[in-house]
Amino acid sequence: GWFQSSLLTSVASEGVAPYKHVLTHGFVLDEKGMKMSKSIGNTVDPLQVIEGGNNKKKDPAYGADVLRLWVSSVDYTTDVCVGPNIIKQVFESYRRLRNTARYLIGNLFDFDPTVHTVEYDELPDLDKYILGKYTELVAEVSDAFANYQFFRASQALLRFATADLSSFYLDIAKDRLYISAADDARRRSCQTVLHVILEGMAKMMAPILPHMAEDIWLNLPYDVPCKSVFQDGWARADYPPHQAEAWAKILLLRDDVNKAMELARAQKTIGASLDSRVRIHTEDAELVALLRSLMGDSELKAAPEKSNSVDDLRFVLIASQVELAESAEAAFEGCDGTTVAAADGLSGCSVGVSKAAGAKCERCWMYCSSVDSVEALPGICPRCAEVVARK
């Protein structure tokens, strides 16, 4: 190729190579791995991917960002495949990233970084943990771009958005964002994390998805020093890893609890996750100590006494009640087939799910026996009553 001929010419005449690095790529093939040919009719027109065909239902306009995301998602050191079905799958990945960004923007509508930012030392453990994961993301994406491994960057961004944010942190955060009073510490600390992650992800997306990144930047609901994401530099993060091993164990437990909840839903024992009471037993003394450290008050209170209402198993597992049982039999008591045995799960815990006790709060949807305890505000729990009374 041209790089070979230019190399020979430059070495012969100048004694040095004409370039510092050479990046090569394979052929672009169709979805079946066949060479593209006009006579076969298996070519893919990039402009049609961007603007769509004459029949928009059959050939929709995906935009330049989706095409760029496909380019960044493949390992170009080998032959790569592309076609309508592959582009459609890439579009789903694009949508997941975009929907995550929309959710973050929507929950920062009343956040002013200069006023509401919570200092790192004051953040709950859960927030420190996710910021540690975010720092790992920045390092991974930065290294991937530095080594021209764009597929690593796009995969890391997508994995963080779906696994770490949507399936875990943001799922737990709903109670903090929607139920807490506007200026509650647990809500502002969550918004602090969302603000850091949203800006950082926009900057890391920018080389791959410039239109989405700029769209995010222009819709930030607070003042920013630069008009464009491309003017504010690269993402930086130096948050230390925080209790990574402990939270890894909690994530495995969460998977087992979700499995038991699905069994309970199938039997119509519960509907939503908050309809459930979860009992957990483990023989692992270290894990028992960890779980006990995350146990909150037995009832919802206006002013929590045993936890900060964030690092609390009730909210992490999204269950109205969580109890630690003395034995597997005790954990399974009252659970007819809605259990996960220690040998069958990922966490090594025996998990049983049954219907939560008490009445359902009409505001936060959690069950407790103290609903209706505030006469002036019937139908809601003391925690919600305290928030509503402030308005």
C-alpha positions in Angstrom: 0.0 0.0 0.0 0.9 3.7 0.0 2.5 3.4 3.5 4.9 0.7 2.2 5.9 2.7 -0.8 6.3 5.9 1.1 8.3 4.1 3.8 10.8 2.7 1.2 11.1 6.1 -0.5 11.7 8.0 2.8 14.1 5.5 4.2 16.1 5.5 1.0 16.2 9.3 0.7 16.1 10.6 4.3 17.1 7.6 6.4 13.9 7.8 8.5 10.3 6.7 8.3 7.8 9.4 7.0 5.4 8.8 9.9 5.5 7.9 13.6 2.7 5.4 13.6 0.8 3.3 11.1 -2.7 2.2 11.7 -4.1 -0.5 9.4 -7.5 -2.1 9.1 -9.3 -5.0 7.5 -12.0 -5.2 4.9 -15.6 -4.1 5.4 -17.8 -7.1 4.7 -21.6 -7.7 4.7 -23.5 -9.3 7.5 -22.7 -12.8 6.3 -19.0 -12.1 6.1 -19.0 -11.8 2.3 -17.1 -9.3 0.2 -19.4 -6.4 -0.8 -20.2 -6.2 -4.5 -22.6 -4.0 -6.5 -23.5 -7.0 -8.7 -24.5 -9.0 -5.6 -26.3 -6.0 -4.2 -24.9 -6.4 -0.7 -23.2 -3.0 -0.4 -24.0 -0.5 2.4 -24.2 3.2 1.5 -23.0 5.3 4.5 -25.2 8.2 3.4 -28.3 6.0 3.4 -27.5 4.9 6.9 -27.3 8.6 7.9 -30.2 10.0 5.9 -32.3 6.9 5.4 -33.7 5.5 2.1 -36.8 6.4 0.2 -38.8 4.0 2.4 -38.1 5.4 5.9 -39.9 2.4 7.6 -37.6 0.0 5.9 -34.5 2.2 5.8 -34.8 4.7 8.7 -32.4 7.7 9.0 -30.1 6.7 11.9 -27.9 9.8 11.8 -24.2 10.2 11.7 -23.7 9.3 15.4 -25.0 5.8 14.9 -22.7 5.2 12.0 -19.8 6.6 14.0 -20.8 4.4 17.0 -20.6 1.3 14.7 -17.2 2.3 13.5 -16.0 2.7 17.1 -17.6 -0.5 18.2 -15.7 -2.9 15.9 -12.2 -4.2 16.1 -10.8 -2.7 12.9 -7.6 -4.8 13.1 -9.6 -7.6 11.5 -12.3 -7.7 8.8 -15.5 -6.1 10.0 -19.1 -6.8 9.1 -21.9 -4.3 8.6 -25.5 -4.4 7.4 -29.1 -3.4 8.3 -29.4 -5.8 11.3 -26.0 -4.8 12.7 -26.8 -1.1 12.4 -30.1 -1.7 14.1 -28.3 -3.3 17.1 -25.9 -0.4 17.2 -28.9 2.0 17.3 -30.2 0.2 20.4 -26.9 0.8 22.1 -27.1 4.4 21.0 -30.6 4.7 22.5 -29.4 3.2 25.8 -26.7 5.8 26.0 -29.0 8.6 25.1 -31.8 7.6 27.5 -29.3 7.4 30.3 -28.1 10.9 29.5 -31.7 12.2 29.4 -32.4 10.7 32.8 -29.4 12.3 34.3 -30.3 15.7 32.8 -33.9 15.4 33.9 -32.9 14.8 37.5 -30.5 17.8 37.6 -33.3 20.4 36.8 -33.0 22.1 40.2 -29.3 21.5 40.8 -26.7 24.4 40.8 -23.2 23.0 41.2 -22.0 26.3 42.8 -24.6 26.0 45.5 -25.7 22.3 46.0 -22.5 20.3 45.4 -21.8 18.0 48.4 -18.1 17.5 49.3 -16.6 14.1 48.7 -16.0 13.4 52.4 -19.6 14.0 53.2 -21.0 11.6 50.5 -22.5 8.2 51.5 -20.5 5.1 50.8 -22.7 4.2 47.8 -21.9 7.5 46.1 -18.2 7.1 46.8 -18.3 3.6 45.4 -19.9 4.7 42.1 -17.4 7.6 41.8 -14.6 5.1 42.2 -16.1 3.1 39.3 -16.4 6.3 37.3 -12.7 7.0 37.8 -12.0 3.5 36.5 -14.1 4.3 33.4 -12.2 7.6 32.7 -8.9 5.7 32.9 -10.2 2.9 30.7 -11.6 5.2 28.0 -8.5 7.5 28.1 -6.2 4.5 27.6 -8.3 3.1 24.8 -8.2 6.3 22.8 -4.5 6.7 23.5 -4.0 3.3 21.9 -6.5 3.8 19.1 -8.6 1.0 20.5 -11.9 2.8 19.9 -14.0 -0.4 20.5 -12.7 -0.5 24.1 -13.9 3.0 24.6 -17.4 2.6 23.3 -17.8 -0.8 25.1 -16.6 0.8 28.4 -19.1 3.7 28.1 -22.0 1.4 27.2 -21.1 -1.1 30.0 -21.0 1.7 32.6 -24.2 3.3 31.4 -26.2 0.1 31.5 -24.6 -2.1 34.2 -23.3 0.4 36.7 -25.8 3.2 36.2 -29.2 2.1 34.8 -29.3 -1.4 36.4 -27.8 -0.5 39.7 -27.1 3.1 40.8 -29.9 4.9 39.1 -32.4 2.1 40.0 -31.6 2.6 43.7 -31.4 6.4 43.3 -35.1 6.8 42.4 -36.2 6.9 46.0 -33.6 9.6 46.8 -34.5 11.7 43.8 -38.3 11.4 43.8 -39.3 10.9 47.5 -36.8 13.1 49.4 -37.4 16.8 49.9 -35.7 19.0 47.4 -32.8 20.0 49.6 -32.4 16.7 51.6 -28.7 15.7 51.9 -29.4 12.3 50.4 -30.9 13.9 47.3 -28.2 16.6 46.8 -25.4 14.1 47.3 -27.0 11.9 44.5 -27.3 15.0 42.2 -23.7 15.8 42.9 -22.7 12.4 41.6 -25.0 12.7 38.6 -23.6 16.1 37.7 -20.0 14.7 37.8 -20.8 11.6 35.7 -23.0 13.4 33.2 -20.4 16.0 32.3 -17.6 13.4 32.2 -19.5 11.0 30.0 -20.4 13.8 27.6 -16.7 14.6 27.2 -15.8 11.0 26.7 -18.6 10.5 24.2 -17.6 13.5 22.1 -14.9 11.9 19.9 -17.4 9.1 19.0 -20.8 10.7 19.3 -20.2 14.4 18.8 -23.8 15.3 18.1 -25.1 13.5 21.2 -22.3 15.0 23.4 -23.1 18.5 22.2 -26.8 17.9 22.7 -26.1 17.0 26.3 -23.9 20.0 26.8 -26.4 22.4 25.4 -29.2 21.0 27.6 -27.3 21.1 30.9 -29.8 22.8 33.3 -27.1 25.0 34.9 -24.4 27.5 33.7 -21.2 26.0 32.3 -18.0 27.9 31.6 -17.9 26.8 27.9 -20.5 26.9 25.2 -19.4 23.7 23.6 -18.3 20.3 25.1 -15.3 20.5 22.8 -14.0 23.6 24.6 -14.0 22.2 28.1 -11.2 19.7 27.8 -11.0 16.0 28.5 -12.8 14.2 31.4 -10.7 14.0 34.6 -11.4 11.9 37.7 -9.2 11.0 40.7 -11.8 9.5 43.1 -10.2 6.5 44.9 -11.8 3.0 44.9 -14.2 2.8 47.8 -15.2 -0.5 49.4 -15.1 -2.1 46.0 -14.9 -5.7 47.5 -17.8 -5.1 49.9 -20.1 -3.6 47.2 -19.2 -6.4 44.8 -20.6 -8.8 47.4 -23.8 -6.6 47.8 -24.2 -6.7 44.0 -24.2 -10.5 44.0 -26.7 -10.5 46.8 -28.9 -8.1 44.9 -28.8 -10.5 41.9 -30.0 -13.3 44.1 -32.7 -11.2 45.7 -34.0 -10.1 42.3 -34.1 -13.8 41.3 -36.2 -14.6 44.3 -38.4 -11.6 43.6 -39.0 -12.8 40.1 -40.2 -16.1 41.5 -42.5 -14.2 43.8 -43.9 -12.2 40.9 -44.6 -15.4 38.9 -46.6 -16.7 41.8 -48.5 -13.4 42.2 -47.1 -13.0 45.8 -45.8 -9.6 44.9 -46.1 -7.1 42.1 -43.5 -4.4 42.4 -40.3 -5.0 44.3 -41.5 -2.7 47.1 -44.3 -5.2 47.9 -41.7 -7.6 49.3 -40.1 -8.6 52.6 -36.7 -10.1 52.1 -35.1 -12.5 54.6 -31.4 -13.3 54.2 -29.1 -15.9 55.9 -25.4 -16.6 55.3 -22.8 -18.6 57.1 -20.1 -16.2 56.1 -19.3 -14.2 59.3 -17.6 -11.4 57.3 -20.7 -11.0 55.1 -23.0 -11.1 58.1 -21.0 -8.2 59.6 -21.3 -6.3 56.3 -25.0 -6.8 56.1 -25.6 -5.8 59.7 -23.7 -2.6 59.0 -26.2 -1.8 56.2 -29.4 -2.5 58.3 -31.5 0.5 58.8 -34.5 1.1 61.1 -37.2 -1.5 61.2 -39.8 1.1 60.4 -39.7 4.2 58.1 -39.0 7.2 60.2 -38.9 11.0 59.6 -35.4 11.1 61.0 -33.5 7.8 60.5 -31.6 6.6 63.5 -29.6 3.5 62.3 -28.6 4.6 58.8 -28.2 7.6 56.4 -31.1 6.3 54.3 -28.7 5.6 51.4 -26.3 2.9 52.6 -29.3 0.8 53.8 -30.2 -2.6 52.5 -33.9 -1.6 52.3 -33.0 0.9 49.6 -30.2 -1.0 47.9 -32.4 -4.1 47.4 -35.5 -2.0 46.7 -37.6 -3.9 49.3 -39.9 -2.6 52.0 -38.5 -4.8 54.7 -35.1 -6.6 55.0 -34.3 -9.0 57.8 -31.3 -11.1 58.6 -32.3 -14.7 59.6 -30.5 -17.0 61.9 -30.8 -20.0 59.6 -31.8 -20.9 56.0 -35.0 -22.4 57.3 -35.9 -19.1 59.1 -35.1 -17.2 55.9 -37.5 -19.5 53.9 -40.3 -19.4 56.5 -43.6 -18.3 54.8 -42.0 -18.4 51.4 -43.7 -21.0 49.1 -41.2 -21.6 46.3 -40.0 -17.9 46.3 -36.6 -18.7 47.6 -33.0 -18.9 46.4 -30.8 -21.4 48.3 -27.2 -20.6 49.1 -26.0 -23.3 46.8 -28.0 -22.0 43.8 -27.2 -18.3 44.1 -24.2 -16.1 43.4 -23.7 -14.6 46.8 -23.7 -17.7 49.0 -26.8 -16.4 50.8 -30.1 -18.1 51.4 -32.8 -15.6 50.3 -36.5 -15.8 50.9 -39.1 -13.3 49.6 -42.7 -12.9 50.9 -45.4 -10.3 51.0 -44.4 -7.2 53.0 -46.1 -6.6 56.3 -48.1 -3.4 57.1 -49.8 -0.9 54.8 -48.6 0.7 51.6 -47.6 4.3 51.7 -49.4 6.1 48.9 -46.4 8.4 48.3 -43.3 6.2 48.4 -45.1 2.9 47.9 -43.1 1.3 50.8 -45.0 -0.9 53.3 -44.7 -0.3 57.0 -46.9 -0.4 60.1 -46.7 3.3 60.7 -48.7 4.4 57.7 -51.6 6.7 58.9 -49.6 7.5 62.1 -49.7 11.2 61.2 -53.4 12.2 61.5 -53.1 15.4 59.4 -51.7 13.3 56.5 -53.5 10.0 56.2 -52.3 7.3 53.8 -48.6 8.1 54.0 -45.7 7.0 56.2 -43.9 9.3 58.8 -41.0 9.8 56.4 -43.2 11.1 53.6 -45.3 13.1 56.1 -42.3 15.0 57.2 -41.4 15.9 53.6 -45.0 16.9 52.7 -45.3 19.0 55.8 -42.4 21.2 54.7 -44.2 22.3 51.5 
